């Protein structure tokens, strides 16, 4: 969830790490807003598998210290990237010796994007970032073992992006979703698909997990999957009507009553999601490229007070913004 890093601001509290099943750990980064992503790791007898790295060098170094505290000298053998966004991949370089696993599109998009987010927002303490894309790619499903612990990597995109991967641990019934799911926060479909997201939610429901580690926000369960399905059903109905009437997403958003969804974090993301959903309702393929700059500009025009009106004008993006600080 780092498509628009100019939105990061203020003090960032440290994450917490919980053992959510035997030798399965989730690192949760409140409050789950832009760039404040979750990660996790699984300790086996002969190695550790990590799910996602974090946004900055410092944040990822602290994460690695936590892994060492919990797993001792057991080596990190695998690092799984759920998708290409920088808040899930920019710490990859610090997992020296680990095999980085992801979808081929994850690798391609990481290489193509490079360090662009760091140039857009000098207020984030990025640290020394080097792009380290997956070295082992797969499509469909891949089974991975650390000791006798099985991790099933399942491609579900296009959803949040074109290439999302979820990580399912059948023995402990834990599911890491990447950004295919957040907790109490509005989804983002800019790079992905409404129809694909619905299919991803249905697949996750079929797994029947006991604990879900979302890409952002607190630990959850299938109740949040059902909540997101309701949001997408609502979004799809609005988009179908808007596409038939030839309405622009920003105009639709300005007149739209979000009901209970307005209480979720960043409700203004409705503009991003309407761009995608209306495009699909008008015949665009799931995951087809859209103009990200225009889409995020529309979100800021819809609610400039959420991020500061200066952000609409790229030449003044950083006026009056505090330098981000991390604990």
N, C-alpha and C positions, 0 to 999 in steps of 0.2 A: 504494500500500500504506500508506495513512495513515488507515484506518478507526478506529484506536485510538491517537491520538497520546499518550495518557498512558503509552505504553510506551517513548517515547524517553528515553534517559538517557546521561549520560557525555560523554566527549570524542569529537568527530567528526573523523577525519582528512580531509585534503583529497582530492578526486578526482584522477584522472589522465586525460589526453586522448590517445588514440592515433589515428593515421591508419590505418584498417583496409583501405582501398582508395584509389585515387587520388581525392583531394579529398572523401573520405568519412571522417568523424571520429566516434569514440565517446568519451563522457565517462563514466567508470566510477567509481562511488562505493563503495569498500569500507566495511564488509563486506557491504553489501546488505541490512541489517536494516531494521526499521521506519523509513520515511522517508528512507532512504539510497538514493535512486533514481538510475538512469542516464538519460542524454540523449544527443543527438548532433546533428550538422549536416552538410549537404552543400553544398559550394561550387561554384557554377556561374559561367559567364562574366559573367552579369548580375545575380546575386543569390545569397543563401544561404537554404536551407530548414532550419529547426531542428525537431527531433523532441523535444518536451516541454521544459517549464521545470522548475525545481526547487523544493524545499520552502520555502526562506526567501529573503528579499530579498538578504541577503549572499551566500548560496550562488549565487543566480542572477546577481548582479553579477559574481562571479568567473568564472562560466561565459561570460558575455558578453565579458569581457576575453579569455578564451581564444579565443573565436570571432574577435575582432578581431586577435589575435596570428596566427591561422592564415589569416584571410581578408582582412586589411587593411581597407580602407574599402568593400569590396563590401557593399552593403546587405542586411540580413536582410529578405527579402520575405515569407516565410511562416513561421508557427509552427504545427506540427501537434500537437494534443493527442490522445494515444492513448486517454485516458479521463479522467474528472472528478476523480480523487483529488488531494488537495492537494499531494502530493509530486511531481506531474507538471504542476501548473497554477498554483501560487501565485506563480510568478515571471512570469506572462504579462504583467503590466502594464509590465515593464521593456523589452519588445520594441516600443517605440514605432514606429508606422508599419508594422508587419508585419500581414499578414492572418492572423488566427488561425482555423485550420481544425479541425473536429471533427464528430462525430456530433450530431444534434439532441438526443439524450438527454444527451450530455456537456454541452452548453450548459444544458439544463434543470436537471440535477443540480448543476452548479456554482452556478447562481443560487439554487437551493433550499437548498443547504448553506451557502453564504456563508462567513462567518468563524467558524463554530462550532468548528472544530478549534483555533483560536487561543485561544478562551475556555476550552476544556477543558484546555489545557496551557500555562500561562504560563512554564514552564521552557524552552521552545524559543525561541530568539532570532529570532522571526518577521520582525521588521523592519516596515516600512510596507507592508502587504499590501492590495491592492485587487482585488476580483474582476473579472477580465476574461475573460469566456467567449468561445467561438468566435463570430466574426462571419460566417463562411461555413460552412454545414453541408451534409452530404451523407449519403446512405445507399447501401449497396452498394459501389461502387468509384469512385474518382476518380483521374485521371492529372494529375500536376503536373510542370512542367518548370522547372529552373533552368539556363539556357543550353540545352545539348543533353542534359542529364542528366535522365532520367525517374525519377520516383518514383510508384509506384502505391500508393494508399491503399486498403486493403481492410478492410471491416467484417467482423468475425468473431464479435461478441457475439451472445447472451449467453455469456460465458466467465468472465473475471475480474469483469466488470461486465455490464450489459445492452447495452453499446455499444462494445466494444473495437474499436480500429483498429490494424492492423499496417501497416508501411511497407516496401515491397519495392522494391529497386533492381535491376532485371533485368540491367543491364550489368555491375555489379560483384558481383552475386549476394550482396548484403548484405541482411539482414532485421532491422528494428527491431520488436520484438514488444510493447512496453509490458509490462504485467503479465500478459499471457497466458502468459508464461514467466519463471521465475527460474532461477538457477544454484545447484544444491545447497541449495535452500531449499524448504520446504514451500509448496505453492500456497495461495491464499485464494479461496474461492468464495462468500463471504458475499453479495455483490451479484450473483452471476452464475449459472453453471449447470455441472453435471457433464457432461451430454450435449453442451452447447454447447462446453465446453472440449475434449472429445474431437474434435468436428468441426473446431475451430480447429487443433488439433495435426495432424490429417490434412491440412488445407489447407496448413499450413506445410511439412509433409513433401513435398507435391506440388510446391512451389516449388523444392525442392532447393537451399537456400542454402549458400554456402561459409562464411559468418560470420554468427552471430546475436548481436545486441545485445539481451540480455534487459532487462526492466524493473528488475531488481535482480540483483546478482552479476556474476561475471566473464563475459567474452566466451565464447561456446560454439558448438556446432554441433548437428546433428540427434541426436547421442547424448543430449543433454539432453531433447529432444522425446520420444525413446523412453523415457527414464527417467520423465518425467511421465506418459506414457501408461500405463506399468506401475502407477504410483501410482493413477491414476484407475480403472484396471481393478480394482485391489485395493479401492479405496474403493467402487466400484459394487457389488461382490460383498457387502461388509460391509453396505452400506446396504440392499440388497435383502432380505437376511436379517433385518435389524433392523426394517424396515418391516413385513414379514410377521408378525413377533413382537410388534409394537407397542412396541418398546424405545425409550427416550429416548437421544438422542445422547450425553449426558454419561455415562450408565451404560455405553453401548457402548464409549466411549473408555477408560474406566477398566479395562476387562477386555481391551482389544485389544493384541495383539502386533504392533507395526509392522515388525518385522524390520529389514531394512536401511534402511528409510525413517526409522527413529528416529535415524539419523546425520545427517539433513538438519537445517539450521537451523530452529528453531522447530517441532519435531515436535508440540507441543501444539496447533497449528492444526488438527490432526485433528478437534478438537471443532467448529470453524467449518465444516469441510468435511462432517462427518457431518450437521450440521443441514441443509445444502443438499441433500446426496445423499439422505438419508432422506426429506426433503420431496418430492423429485422421484420417488423410488421409490414414494411414496404417492399420486402423481398431481398434484403441484404443477407448474405451468408453469415452464419455464426462465426464470430471472430474476424470478420472482414475489417480491414483497417479503416479507422475514422480519424478525423482531424483533432488530435488530442489538444493542441493549443487552443483551437476554437471552443472545444467542449469545456475545458477548464476555465477559459475566459467567460463563458456563459454562466458557469457556476458562480464565479465571483461577481458577475453583474447581477445575478439573482439575489445574492446576499453578501454585499461588500462588507457589511459590518462584522461578519463572522471572522474575516481574516485581515481586515484593514483595507480601506478603499484604494490605498496606494498600490496594492498588489495588482489591480487591473491594468495599471500602466507599468509595463515591464521595466522602463527606465528608472522607476522609483520604487521598485519592488521591496527594497530593504529599509526604506525610510522608517524611523521610529521602531524598528524591530529589535528586541533584546537579543544579545548573543546567547545561543542555547548553552546551558550548563548541565552537566551530568554529575550525579553523585558518585 
